Amino acid sequence: MADHAVAHFKNDLGVPRIAIGVRKFKCMGASAPYDHPHVFLDMGDETDIVCPYCSTLYVYDQRLSADQTEPAGCVADPNA
């Protein structure tokens, strides 16, 4: 079992690009009830990845922590 939670991100703002501080995460699209299947994404050695469901471009930014995004407000509560 994992010893830490996987960050979840959402795109309620409908922006094309979200900067995040992690390379492994889950995208849920928008908040429920407008979410898509919560898909695990792993950038590997790359610095960006596109969600295959909602087409949001996620870009790794080492200046950000796991609970920060640019634009702000895109961190999702996976239990909500």
Biopython code that builds the backbone (N, CA, C, O; Angstrom):
import numpy as np
from Bio.PDB.StructureBuilder import StructureBuilder

atoms = [
    (1, "MET", "N", (0.846, -1.183, 0.000)),
    (1, "MET", "CA", (0.000, 0.000, 0.000)),
    (1, "MET", "C", (0.884, 1.236, 0.000)),
    (1, "MET", "O", (1.938, 1.246, 0.636)),
    (2, "ALA", "N", (0.472, 2.262, -0.696)),
    (2, "ALA", "CA", (1.256, 3.491, -0.805)),
    (2, "ALA", "C", (1.289, 4.223, 0.527)),
    (2, "ALA", "O", (0.330, 4.182, 1.298)),
    (3, "ASP", "N", (2.400, 4.889, 0.785)),
    (3, "ASP", "CA", (2.521, 5.622, 2.033)),
    (3, "ASP", "C", (2.186, 7.099, 1.869)),
    (3, "ASP", "O", (2.352, 7.882, 2.804)),
    (4, "HIS", "N", (1.722, 7.476, 0.702)),
    (4, "HIS", "CA", (1.319, 8.851, 0.462)),
    (4, "HIS", "C", (0.187, 8.882, -0.553)),
    (4, "HIS", "O", (0.020, 7.955, -1.346)),
    (5, "ALA", "N", (-0.582, 9.954, -0.518)),
    (5, "ALA", "CA", (-1.702, 10.096, -1.436)),
    (5, "ALA", "C", (-1.228, 10.620, -2.786)),
    (5, "ALA", "O", (-0.248, 11.361, -2.863)),
    (6, "VAL", "N", (-1.913, 10.239, -3.826)),
    (6, "VAL", "CA", (-1.637, 10.735, -5.166)),
    (6, "VAL", "C", (-2.409, 12.035, -5.346)),
    (6, "VAL", "O", (-3.610, 12.086, -5.079)),
    (7, "ALA", "N", (-1.735, 13.076, -5.791)),
    (7, "ALA", "CA", (-2.391, 14.367, -6.015)),
    (7, "ALA", "C", (-3.459, 14.230, -7.097)),
    (7, "ALA", "O", (-3.262, 13.529, -8.089)),
    (8, "HIS", "N", (-4.586, 14.903, -6.900)),
    (8, "HIS", "CA", (-5.684, 14.944, -7.861)),
    (8, "HIS", "C", (-5.833, 16.388, -8.339)),
    (8, "HIS", "O", (-5.758, 17.326, -7.545)),
    (9, "PHE", "N", (-6.043, 16.551, -9.631)),
    (9, "PHE", "CA", (-6.236, 17.883, -10.177)),
    (9, "PHE", "C", (-7.523, 17.935, -10.997)),
    (9, "PHE", "O", (-7.959, 16.939, -11.573)),
    (10, "LYS", "N", (-8.114, 19.128, -11.031)),
    (10, "LYS", "CA", (-9.359, 19.360, -11.764)),
    (10, "LYS", "C", (-9.200, 20.614, -12.610)),
    (10, "LYS", "O", (-8.323, 21.442, -12.361)),
    (11, "ASN", "N", (-10.055, 20.739, -13.607)),
    (11, "ASN", "CA", (-9.986, 21.898, -14.490)),
    (11, "ASN", "C", (-11.355, 22.560, -14.589)),
    (11, "ASN", "O", (-11.928, 22.665, -15.674)),
    (12, "ASP", "N", (-11.875, 23.006, -13.447)),
    (12, "ASP", "CA", (-13.153, 23.709, -13.434)),
    (12, "ASP", "C", (-13.093, 25.026, -14.192)),
    (12, "ASP", "O", (-14.117, 25.518, -14.668)),
    (13, "LEU", "N", (-11.904, 25.596, -14.307)),
    (13, "LEU", "CA", (-11.734, 26.877, -14.995)),
    (13, "LEU", "C", (-11.770, 26.732, -16.512)),
    (13, "LEU", "O", (-11.971, 27.713, -17.228)),
    (14, "GLY", "N", (-11.576, 25.514, -16.998)),
    (14, "GLY", "CA", (-11.589, 25.279, -18.436)),
    (14, "GLY", "C", (-10.363, 25.838, -19.148)),
    (14, "GLY", "O", (-10.428, 26.170, -20.332)),
    (15, "VAL", "N", (-9.244, 25.944, -18.428)),
    (15, "VAL", "CA", (-8.032, 26.475, -19.038)),
    (15, "VAL", "C", (-7.334, 25.379, -19.847)),
    (15, "VAL", "O", (-7.485, 24.199, -19.533)),
    (16, "PRO", "N", (-6.583, 25.742, -20.866)),
    (16, "PRO", "CA", (-5.906, 24.723, -21.678)),
    (16, "PRO", "C", (-4.652, 24.152, -21.031)),
    (16, "PRO", "O", (-4.210, 23.063, -21.398)),
    (17, "ARG", "N", (-4.058, 24.889, -20.051)),
    (17, "ARG", "CA", (-2.770, 24.497, -19.470)),
    (17, "ARG", "C", (-2.789, 24.724, -17.964)),
    (17, "ARG", "O", (-3.235, 25.768, -17.490)),
    (18, "ILE", "N", (-2.294, 23.722, -17.206)),
    (18, "ILE", "CA", (-2.177, 23.845, -15.754)),
    (18, "ILE", "C", (-0.766, 23.430, -15.352)),
    (18, "ILE", "O", (-0.322, 22.330, -15.681)),
    (19, "ALA", "N", (-0.066, 24.303, -14.647)),
    (19, "ALA", "CA", (1.260, 23.989, -14.119)),
    (19, "ALA", "C", (1.076, 23.328, -12.755)),
    (19, "ALA", "O", (0.281, 23.789, -11.936)),
    (20, "ILE", "N", (1.824, 22.234, -12.518)),
    (20, "ILE", "CA", (1.718, 21.476, -11.277)),
    (20, "ILE", "C", (3.112, 21.127, -10.767)),
    (20, "ILE", "O", (4.088, 21.188, -11.514)),
    (21, "GLY", "N", (3.195, 20.762, -9.493)),
    (21, "GLY", "CA", (4.489, 20.476, -8.878)),
    (21, "GLY", "C", (4.803, 19.001, -8.722)),
    (21, "GLY", "O", (5.709, 18.646, -7.967)),
    (22, "VAL", "N", (4.081, 18.133, -9.414)),
    (22, "VAL", "CA", (4.331, 16.689, -9.360)),
    (22, "VAL", "C", (4.325, 16.125, -10.779)),
    (22, "VAL", "O", (3.777, 16.736, -11.696)),
    (23, "ARG", "N", (4.938, 14.958, -10.948)),
    (23, "ARG", "CA", (4.958, 14.309, -12.268)),
    (23, "ARG", "C", (4.003, 13.123, -12.344)),
    (23, "ARG", "O", (3.694, 12.646, -13.436)),
    (24, "LYS", "N", (3.531, 12.642, -11.190)),
    (24, "LYS", "CA", (2.558, 11.540, -11.136)),
    (24, "LYS", "C", (1.331, 12.048, -10.405)),
    (24, "LYS", "O", (1.440, 12.578, -9.300)),
    (25, "PHE", "N", (0.158, 11.888, -11.016)),
    (25, "PHE", "CA", (-1.053, 12.474, -10.442)),
    (25, "PHE", "C", (-2.284, 11.871, -11.110)),
    (25, "PHE", "O", (-2.174, 11.060, -12.029)),
    (26, "LYS", "N", (-3.456, 12.279, -10.631)),
    (26, "LYS", "CA", (-4.707, 11.886, -11.261)),
    (26, "LYS", "C", (-5.424, 13.134, -11.744)),
    (26, "LYS", "O", (-5.488, 14.143, -11.042)),
    (27, "CYS", "N", (-5.964, 13.049, -12.959)),
    (27, "CYS", "CA", (-6.811, 14.101, -13.509)),
    (27, "CYS", "C", (-8.247, 13.611, -13.422)),
    (27, "CYS", "O", (-8.546, 12.461, -13.744)),
    (28, "MET", "N", (-9.128, 14.496, -12.984)),
    (28, "MET", "CA", (-10.539, 14.134, -12.890)),
    (28, "MET", "C", (-11.416, 14.996, -13.797)),
    (28, "MET", "O", (-12.643, 14.921, -13.730)),
    (29, "GLY", "N", (-10.791, 15.813, -14.644)),
    (29, "GLY", "CA", (-11.568, 16.698, -15.503)),
    (29, "GLY", "C", (-12.074, 17.861, -14.682)),
    (29, "GLY", "O", (-11.280, 18.635, -14.148)),
    (30, "ALA", "N", (-13.385, 17.998, -14.572)),
    (30, "ALA", "CA", (-13.999, 19.035, -13.746)),
    (30, "ALA", "C", (-14.558, 18.384, -12.483)),
    (30, "ALA", "O", (-14.535, 17.163, -12.333)),
    (31, "SER", "N", (-15.054, 19.213, -11.590)),
    (31, "SER", "CA", (-15.673, 18.686, -10.375)),
    (31, "SER", "C", (-16.943, 17.917, -10.710)),
    (31, "SER", "O", (-17.599, 18.189, -11.715)),
    (32, "ALA", "N", (-17.279, 16.960, -9.863)),
    (32, "ALA", "CA", (-18.519, 16.188, -10.039)),
    (32, "ALA", "C", (-19.705, 17.146, -10.057)),
    (32, "ALA", "O", (-19.706, 18.118, -9.301)),
    (33, "PRO", "N", (-20.672, 16.916, -10.858)),
    (33, "PRO", "CA", (-20.927, 15.732, -11.666)),
    (33, "PRO", "C", (-20.357, 15.816, -13.088)),
    (33, "PRO", "O", (-20.734, 15.017, -13.945)),
    (34, "TYR", "N", (-19.474, 16.748, -13.344)),
    (34, "TYR", "CA", (-18.933, 16.941, -14.691)),
    (34, "TYR", "C", (-17.557, 16.307, -14.870)),
    (34, "TYR", "O", (-16.864, 16.588, -15.847)),
    (35, "ASP", "N", (-17.163, 15.454, -13.929)),
    (35, "ASP", "CA", (-15.855, 14.825, -14.004)),
    (35, "ASP", "C", (-15.838, 13.696, -15.030)),
    (35, "ASP", "O", (-16.882, 13.214, -15.471)),
    (36, "HIS", "N", (-14.636, 13.292, -15.393)),
    (36, "HIS", "CA", (-14.450, 12.116, -16.237)),
    (36, "HIS", "C", (-13.806, 11.045, -15.373)),
    (36, "HIS", "O", (-13.469, 11.331, -14.224)),
    (37, "PRO", "N", (-13.619, 9.836, -15.860)),
    (37, "PRO", "CA", (-12.931, 8.832, -15.041)),
    (37, "PRO", "C", (-11.609, 9.404, -14.524)),
    (37, "PRO", "O", (-10.861, 10.025, -15.279)),
    (38, "HIS", "N", (-11.329, 9.196, -13.256)),
    (38, "HIS", "CA", (-10.125, 9.726, -12.638)),
    (38, "HIS", "C", (-8.937, 8.905, -13.126)),
    (38, "HIS", "O", (-8.701, 7.791, -12.658)),
    (39, "VAL", "N", (-8.202, 9.467, -14.064)),
    (39, "VAL", "CA", (-7.138, 8.750, -14.753)),
    (39, "VAL", "C", (-5.769, 9.107, -14.163)),
    (39, "VAL", "O", (-5.457, 10.278, -13.944)),
    (40, "PHE", "N", (-4.963, 8.074, -13.911)),
    (40, "PHE", "CA", (-3.599, 8.264, -13.390)),
    (40, "PHE", "C", (-2.689, 8.621, -14.560)),
    (40, "PHE", "O", (-2.672, 7.931, -15.580)),
    (41, "LEU", "N", (-1.938, 9.697, -14.402)),
    (41, "LEU", "CA", (-1.004, 10.147, -15.433)),
    (41, "LEU", "C", (0.405, 10.220, -14.845)),
    (41, "LEU", "O", (0.588, 10.642, -13.703)),
    (42, "ASP", "N", (1.381, 9.812, -15.623)),
    (42, "ASP", "CA", (2.775, 9.796, -15.193)),
    (42, "ASP", "C", (3.614, 10.423, -16.302)),
    (42, "ASP", "O", (3.688, 9.882, -17.406)),
    (43, "MET", "N", (4.244, 11.556, -16.017)),
    (43, "MET", "CA", (5.068, 12.246, -17.004)),
    (43, "MET", "C", (6.396, 11.534, -17.257)),
    (43, "MET", "O", (7.037, 11.765, -18.282)),
    (44, "GLY", "N", (6.806, 10.678, -16.336)),
    (44, "GLY", "CA", (8.120, 10.053, -16.475)),
    (44, "GLY", "C", (9.200, 11.112, -16.453)),
    (44, "GLY", "O", (9.228, 11.945, -15.547)),
    (45, "ASP", "N", (10.090, 11.097, -17.429)),
    (45, "ASP", "CA", (11.166, 12.087, -17.514)),
    (45, "ASP", "C", (10.757, 13.346, -18.267)),
    (45, "ASP", "O", (11.529, 14.300, -18.356)),
    (46, "GLU", "N", (9.554, 13.348, -18.804)),
    (46, "GLU", "CA", (9.077, 14.507, -19.573)),
    (46, "GLU", "C", (8.636, 15.623, -18.631)),
    (46, "GLU", "O", (8.571, 15.428, -17.417)),
    (47, "THR", "N", (8.337, 16.776, -19.185)),
    (47, "THR", "CA", (7.892, 17.915, -18.375)),
    (47, "THR", "C", (6.437, 18.288, -18.635)),
    (47, "THR", "O", (5.934, 19.260, -18.071)),
    (48, "ASP", "N", (5.760, 17.520, -19.485)),
    (48, "ASP", "CA", (4.337, 17.790, -19.702)),
    (48, "ASP", "C", (3.624, 16.528, -20.171)),
    (48, "ASP", "O", (4.244, 15.570, -20.633)),
    (49, "ILE", "N", (2.305, 16.563, -20.038)),
    (49, "ILE", "CA", (1.467, 15.451, -20.471)),
    (49, "ILE", "C", (0.060, 15.986, -20.715)),
    (49, "ILE", "O", (-0.384, 16.911, -20.035)),
    (50, "VAL", "N", (-0.635, 15.404, -21.681)),
    (50, "VAL", "CA", (-2.007, 15.799, -21.997)),
    (50, "VAL", "C", (-2.951, 14.717, -21.495)),
    (50, "VAL", "O", (-2.732, 13.532, -21.745)),
    (51, "CYS", "N", (-3.999, 15.122, -20.786)),
    (51, "CYS", "CA", (-5.000, 14.170, -20.324)),
    (51, "CYS", "C", (-5.772, 13.646, -21.534)),
    (51, "CYS", "O", (-6.275, 14.438, -22.330)),
    (52, "PRO", "N", (-5.871, 12.322, -21.683)),
    (52, "PRO", "CA", (-6.566, 11.770, -22.839)),
    (52, "PRO", "C", (-8.085, 11.966, -22.802)),
    (52, "PRO", "O", (-8.749, 11.790, -23.823)),
    (53, "TYR", "N", (-8.637, 12.322, -21.656)),
    (53, "TYR", "CA", (-10.083, 12.532, -21.548)),
    (53, "TYR", "C", (-10.488, 13.977, -21.796)),
    (53, "TYR", "O", (-11.401, 14.242, -22.579)),
    (54, "CYS", "N", (-9.811, 14.920, -21.132)),
    (54, "CYS", "CA", (-10.250, 16.320, -21.217)),
    (54, "CYS", "C", (-9.288, 17.219, -21.994)),
    (54, "CYS", "O", (-9.565, 18.402, -22.191)),
    (55, "SER", "N", (-8.173, 16.668, -22.428)),
    (55, "SER", "CA", (-7.176, 17.387, -23.229)),
    (55, "SER", "C", (-6.482, 18.527, -22.495)),
    (55, "SER", "O", (-5.885, 19.395, -23.132)),
    (56, "THR", "N", (-6.549, 18.539, -21.180)),
    (56, "THR", "CA", (-5.808, 19.537, -20.408)),
    (56, "THR", "C", (-4.315, 19.212, -20.500)),
    (56, "THR", "O", (-3.909, 18.065, -20.314)),
    (57, "LEU", "N", (-3.513, 20.224, -20.787)),
    (57, "LEU", "CA", (-2.064, 20.076, -20.800)),
    (57, "LEU", "C", (-1.554, 20.368, -19.394)),
    (57, "LEU", "O", (-1.733, 21.470, -18.875)),
    (58, "TYR", "N", (-0.917, 19.371, -18.782)),
    (58, "TYR", "CA", (-0.296, 19.540, -17.470)),
    (58, "TYR", "C", (1.198, 19.710, -17.675)),
    (58, "TYR", "O", (1.831, 18.924, -18.381)),
    (59, "VAL", "N", (1.762, 20.746, -17.052)),
    (59, "VAL", "CA", (3.174, 21.075, -17.202)),
    (59, "VAL", "C", (3.828, 21.055, -15.821)),
    (59, "VAL", "O", (3.354, 21.710, -14.892)),
    (60, "TYR", "N", (4.911, 20.306, -15.695)),
    (60, "TYR", "CA", (5.637, 20.228, -14.426)),
    (60, "TYR", "C", (6.395, 21.518, -14.185)),
    (60, "TYR", "O", (7.094, 22.015, -15.067)),
    (61, "ASP", "N", (6.248, 22.065, -12.962)),
    (61, "ASP", "CA", (6.969, 23.262, -12.547)),
    (61, "ASP", "C", (7.572, 22.965, -11.183)),
    (61, "ASP", "O", (6.848, 22.879, -10.191)),
    (62, "GLN", "N", (8.876, 22.809, -11.123)),
    (62, "GLN", "CA", (9.547, 22.422, -9.886)),
    (62, "GLN", "C", (9.397, 23.440, -8.771)),
    (62, "GLN", "O", (9.652, 23.113, -7.612)),
    (63, "ARG", "N", (8.996, 24.654, -9.079)),
    (63, "ARG", "CA", (8.794, 25.680, -8.059)),
    (63, "ARG", "C", (7.520, 25.445, -7.246)),
    (63, "ARG", "O", (7.368, 25.992, -6.154)),
    (64, "LEU", "N", (6.608, 24.633, -7.780)),
    (64, "LEU", "CA", (5.329, 24.391, -7.119)),
    (64, "LEU", "C", (5.380, 23.152, -6.243)),
    (64, "LEU", "O", (6.093, 22.199, -6.557)),
    (65, "SER", "N", (4.634, 23.155, -5.153)),
    (65, "SER", "CA", (4.507, 21.964, -4.313)),
    (65, "SER", "C", (3.340, 21.127, -4.839)),
    (65, "SER", "O", (2.645, 21.534, -5.770)),
    (66, "ALA", "N", (3.131, 19.962, -4.239)),
    (66, "ALA", "CA", (2.078, 19.049, -4.697)),
    (66, "ALA", "C", (0.679, 19.627, -4.531)),
    (66, "ALA", "O", (-0.258, 19.164, -5.181)),
    (67, "ASP", "N", (0.524, 20.621, -3.681)),
    (67, "ASP", "CA", (-0.804, 21.207, -3.464)),
    (67, "ASP", "C", (-0.918, 22.620, -4.031)),
    (67, "ASP", "O", (-1.721, 23.423, -3.555)),
    (68, "GLN", "N", (-0.115, 22.919, -5.043)),
    (68, "GLN", "CA", (-0.178, 24.214, -5.717)),
    (68, "GLN", "C", (-0.341, 24.012, -7.219)),
    (68, "GLN", "O", (0.179, 23.053, -7.790)),
    (69, "THR", "N", (-1.063, 24.920, -7.843)),
    (69, "THR", "CA", (-1.210, 24.920, -9.294)),
    (69, "THR", "C", (-1.172, 26.358, -9.802)),
    (69, "THR", "O", (-1.425, 27.304, -9.056)),
    (70, "GLU", "N", (-0.855, 26.498, -11.067)),
    (70, "GLU", "CA", (-0.978, 27.778, -11.772)),
    (70, "GLU", "C", (-1.787, 27.507, -13.019)),
    (70, "GLU", "O", (-1.307, 26.798, -13.903)),
    (71, "PRO", "N", (-2.995, 28.039, -13.134)),
    (71, "PRO", "CA", (-3.615, 28.965, -12.203)),
    (71, "PRO", "C", (-4.023, 28.259, -10.909)),
    (71, "PRO", "O", (-4.164, 27.037, -10.866)),
    (72, "ALA", "N", (-4.206, 29.050, -9.871)),
    (72, "ALA", "CA", (-4.591, 28.524, -8.566)),
    (72, "ALA", "C", (-5.991, 27.917, -8.637)),
    (72, "ALA", "O", (-6.793, 28.276, -9.499)),
    (73, "GLY", "N", (-6.270, 26.996, -7.723)),
    (73, "GLY", "CA", (-7.611, 26.440, -7.603)),
    (73, "GLY", "C", (-7.859, 25.163, -8.357)),
    (73, "GLY", "O", (-9.010, 24.751, -8.496)),
    (74, "CYS", "N", (-6.807, 24.511, -8.857)),
    (74, "CYS", "CA", (-6.987, 23.302, -9.649)),
    (74, "CYS", "C", (-6.671, 22.020, -8.884)),
    (74, "CYS", "O", (-6.708, 20.935, -9.464)),
    (75, "VAL", "N", (-6.358, 22.128, -7.586)),
    (75, "VAL", "CA", (-6.153, 20.943, -6.762)),
    (75, "VAL", "C", (-7.519, 20.429, -6.343)),
    (75, "VAL", "O", (-8.360, 21.193, -5.869)),
    (76, "ALA", "N", (-7.737, 19.135, -6.520)),
    (76, "ALA", "CA", (-9.026, 18.534, -6.204)),
    (76, "ALA", "C", (-8.930, 17.690, -4.937)),
    (76, "ALA", "O", (-7.881, 17.124, -4.631)),
    (77, "ASP", "N", (-10.029, 17.615, -4.216)),
    (77, "ASP", "CA", (-10.131, 16.723, -3.065)),
    (77, "ASP", "C", (-10.658, 15.395, -3.591)),
    (77, "ASP", "O", (-11.812, 15.334, -4.015)),
    (78, "PRO", "N", (-9.858, 14.329, -3.582)),
    (78, "PRO", "CA", (-10.306, 13.057, -4.137)),
    (78, "PRO", "C", (-11.464, 12.423, -3.376)),
    (78, "PRO", "O", (-12.106, 11.500, -3.877)),
    (79, "ASN", "N", (-11.733, 12.912, -2.177)),
    (79, "ASN", "CA", (-12.827, 12.372, -1.372)),
    (79, "ASN", "C", (-14.120, 13.161, -1.514)),
    (79, "ASN", "O", (-15.145, 12.793, -0.939)),
    (80, "ALA", "N", (-14.072, 14.245, -2.281)),
    (80, "ALA", "CA", (-15.259, 15.098, -2.429)),
    (80, "ALA", "C", (-16.253, 14.510, -3.405)),
    (80, "ALA", "O", (-17.306, 15.100, -3.644)),
]
sb = StructureBuilder()
sb.init_structure("model")
sb.init_model(0)
sb.init_chain("A")
sb.init_seg("    ")
for serial, (resi, resn, name, xyz) in enumerate(atoms, 1):
    if name == "N":
        sb.init_residue(resn, " ", resi, " ")
    sb.init_atom(name, np.array(xyz, "f"), 0.0, 1.0, " ", f" {name:<3s}", serial, name[0])
structure = sb.get_structure()
